[in-house]
């Protein structure tokens, strides 16, 4: 009888130890999963709506195997604001609008345009449409990548991180904006562009073409 009780106690102890091990494994797996998700979110900045100050259309955009050129539109400029049509952006995915054709950008060239595009996660991105080293003002989308039409440097659509090419250190500079949902407008404060200046060009950062 004593042997039976002892055997039962040993089995119960083993079962308890096994349960503890399974629990620890489950906790470890859950921790790894959470860490992985957080790492992806932080590395791409393509988070759920409300993660940052970017406006979200509430759905993702599929750019797989697609090449999309800029659609040129005319911006509304009045009362210190520059406005782009939100409907135009949803329809065309990437917009180009000339803010000031007489804006001095150096090297004897003039003209400062702006761009707006939808990231793969459906966030609205607004930036100057200018690549300092090659003075390009036009870009296009290839898959999930923004590409300069002159030097063919590539940046991630998600956050404009450089991916390859000669001008990765000079992505279009992001601009603050708001969205007027009632009137369907993307609104940029004109003061932000009046004070805009090209970044100082460092030739050593573009010497290695990929």
C-alpha positions as CSV (number, residue, x, y, z in Angstrom):
1,X,0.0,0.0,0.0
2,X,2.8,2.3,0.9
3,X,4.5,1.6,-2.4
4,X,1.3,2.5,-4.3
5,X,1.0,5.8,-2.5
6,X,4.6,6.6,-3.1
7,X,4.3,5.8,-6.8
8,X,1.2,7.9,-7.1
9,X,3.0,10.8,-5.4
10,X,6.0,10.5,-7.8
11,X,3.7,10.5,-10.8
12,X,1.8,13.6,-9.6
13,X,5.2,15.3,-9.0
14,X,6.3,14.4,-12.5
15,X,3.0,15.7,-14.0
16,X,3.3,18.9,-12.1
17,X,6.8,19.4,-13.3
18,X,5.7,18.7,-16.9
19,X,2.9,21.3,-16.6
20,X,5.4,23.8,-15.3
21,X,7.7,23.2,-18.3
22,X,4.9,23.5,-20.8
23,X,3.8,26.7,-19.2
24,X,7.3,28.1,-19.4
25,X,7.6,27.1,-23.1
26,X,4.3,28.8,-23.9
27,X,5.2,32.0,-22.1
28,X,8.6,32.0,-24.0
29,X,6.9,31.6,-27.3
30,X,4.3,34.3,-26.6
31,X,7.1,36.7,-25.5
32,X,9.1,36.0,-28.7
33,X,6.0,36.6,-30.8
34,X,5.3,40.0,-29.1
35,X,8.9,41.1,-29.4
36,X,8.9,40.1,-33.1
37,X,5.7,42.1,-33.8
38,X,7.0,45.1,-32.0
39,X,10.3,44.9,-33.8
40,X,8.5,44.8,-37.2
41,X,6.3,47.8,-36.3
42,X,9.2,49.9,-35.0
43,X,11.5,49.1,-38.0
44,X,8.9,49.9,-40.7
45,X,6.8,52.5,-38.8
46,X,3.9,51.0,-40.6
47,X,1.8,50.6,-37.5
48,X,-1.9,50.5,-36.7
49,X,-3.8,53.8,-37.1
50,X,-2.9,56.2,-34.3
51,X,0.6,54.9,-33.8
52,X,2.0,58.2,-35.1
53,X,0.7,61.4,-36.5
54,X,0.2,60.1,-40.1
55,X,-3.3,60.0,-41.4
56,X,-4.5,56.5,-42.3
57,X,-7.2,55.6,-44.9
58,X,-8.0,52.5,-42.8
59,X,-6.8,49.9,-45.3
60,X,-3.6,48.7,-46.9
61,X,-2.5,49.4,-50.5
62,X,-1.2,46.6,-52.6
63,X,1.7,47.7,-54.8
64,X,3.0,44.2,-55.7
65,X,4.3,44.1,-59.3
66,X,3.1,47.6,-60.0
67,X,4.9,50.7,-61.4
68,X,3.0,53.9,-60.7
69,X,4.2,57.3,-62.1
70,X,3.3,60.6,-60.4
71,X,0.1,62.2,-61.3
72,X,0.6,66.0,-61.7
73,X,-2.1,68.1,-60.1
74,X,-2.6,71.7,-59.3
75,X,-2.5,72.7,-55.6
76,X,-4.8,75.2,-54.1
77,X,-2.8,77.9,-52.5
78,X,-4.6,80.5,-50.4
79,X,-4.7,81.9,-46.9
80,X,-1.3,80.5,-46.0
81,X,-2.3,76.9,-46.9
82,X,-1.5,74.5,-49.7
83,X,-4.2,72.0,-50.4
84,X,-4.2,68.8,-52.4
85,X,-7.3,66.7,-53.2
86,X,-7.6,63.6,-51.0
87,X,-9.7,62.0,-53.7
88,X,-6.9,62.5,-56.2
89,X,-4.5,60.8,-53.9
90,X,-6.7,57.8,-53.2
91,X,-7.3,57.4,-56.9
92,X,-3.7,57.9,-58.2
93,X,-1.6,56.8,-55.2
94,X,1.2,59.4,-55.8
95,X,0.7,63.1,-56.6
96,X,3.0,65.8,-57.7
97,X,2.2,69.5,-57.4
98,X,4.4,72.6,-58.0
99,X,4.3,74.8,-55.0
100,X,6.5,77.7,-56.3
101,X,8.1,77.6,-59.8
102,X,10.3,80.6,-58.8
103,X,11.6,79.1,-55.6
104,X,15.5,79.2,-55.7
105,X,16.8,75.7,-54.9
106,X,20.4,76.6,-55.8
107,X,22.8,75.7,-58.6
108,X,20.9,78.1,-60.8
109,X,17.7,76.1,-60.7
110,X,14.3,77.1,-59.5
111,X,11.0,75.4,-58.7
112,X,9.9,73.6,-55.5
113,X,7.3,70.9,-55.8
114,X,5.6,68.7,-53.2
115,X,4.5,65.1,-53.3
116,X,1.9,63.1,-51.5
117,X,1.6,59.3,-51.7
118,X,-0.1,56.4,-49.9
119,X,2.2,54.0,-48.1
120,X,1.5,50.2,-48.3
121,X,-0.2,50.4,-44.9
122,X,-2.5,53.1,-46.1
123,X,-0.8,56.1,-44.4
124,X,-0.7,59.5,-46.1
125,X,2.9,60.6,-46.7
126,X,3.7,64.2,-47.7
127,X,7.1,65.5,-48.6
128,X,9.1,67.9,-50.8
129,X,9.5,66.4,-54.3
130,X,13.2,66.9,-54.6
131,X,16.4,64.9,-54.6
132,X,19.3,67.2,-53.7
133,X,22.3,65.5,-55.4
134,X,20.7,65.0,-58.8
135,X,18.1,67.9,-58.6
136,X,15.4,65.5,-59.7
137,X,11.8,66.5,-58.9
138,X,10.1,63.4,-60.2
139,X,9.7,60.0,-58.6
140,X,7.7,56.8,-59.2
141,X,6.5,53.8,-57.2
142,X,7.9,50.3,-58.0
143,X,6.4,47.7,-55.7
144,X,6.8,49.0,-52.1
145,X,9.7,51.3,-53.2
146,X,9.9,55.0,-54.1
147,X,12.4,55.5,-57.0
148,X,14.0,58.7,-58.2
149,X,13.4,59.2,-62.0
150,X,16.9,60.6,-62.5
151,X,19.4,58.7,-60.3
152,X,17.1,55.7,-59.7
153,X,17.9,55.7,-56.0
154,X,15.4,53.7,-54.0
155,X,13.7,54.4,-50.7
156,X,11.2,52.4,-48.7
157,X,7.6,53.7,-49.2
158,X,6.9,53.0,-45.5
159,X,9.4,55.5,-44.0
160,X,11.7,56.7,-46.8
161,X,14.6,54.6,-45.5
162,X,17.3,54.4,-48.2
163,X,17.5,51.0,-49.9
164,X,20.0,51.4,-52.7
165,X,21.5,53.9,-55.2
166,X,23.7,56.9,-54.9
167,X,21.4,59.3,-53.0
168,X,20.0,57.2,-50.2
169,X,20.9,59.9,-47.7
170,X,18.7,62.4,-49.5
171,X,15.1,61.1,-49.6
172,X,12.3,63.6,-50.1
173,X,11.9,65.6,-46.9
174,X,8.7,64.8,-45.0
175,X,6.3,67.7,-44.3
176,X,3.8,68.2,-41.6
177,X,0.2,68.2,-42.8
178,X,-3.4,67.7,-41.7
179,X,-6.4,66.3,-43.5
180,X,-9.7,68.2,-43.8
181,X,-12.0,65.3,-44.1
182,X,-15.1,67.5,-44.5
183,X,-13.7,69.1,-47.7
184,X,-11.5,66.2,-48.8
185,X,-8.2,68.1,-48.6
186,X,-4.7,67.4,-47.5
187,X,-3.5,70.7,-46.0
188,X,0.1,71.9,-45.7
189,X,1.1,75.1,-44.0
190,X,2.7,77.4,-46.5
191,X,5.2,78.6,-43.9
192,X,6.7,75.1,-43.7
193,X,7.6,75.4,-47.4
194,X,8.7,79.1,-47.4
195,X,11.4,78.1,-44.9
196,X,12.4,75.0,-46.7
197,X,16.0,74.7,-47.7
198,X,17.9,71.9,-49.6
199,X,20.1,69.9,-47.3
200,X,23.9,70.5,-47.6
201,X,25.2,68.1,-50.2
202,X,28.1,65.9,-49.1
203,X,29.6,64.2,-52.2
204,X,31.1,61.4,-50.1
205,X,27.6,60.1,-49.3
206,X,26.8,59.5,-53.0
207,X,30.1,58.2,-54.2
208,X,29.1,54.5,-53.9
209,X,26.5,53.8,-56.6
210,X,24.6,50.5,-56.1
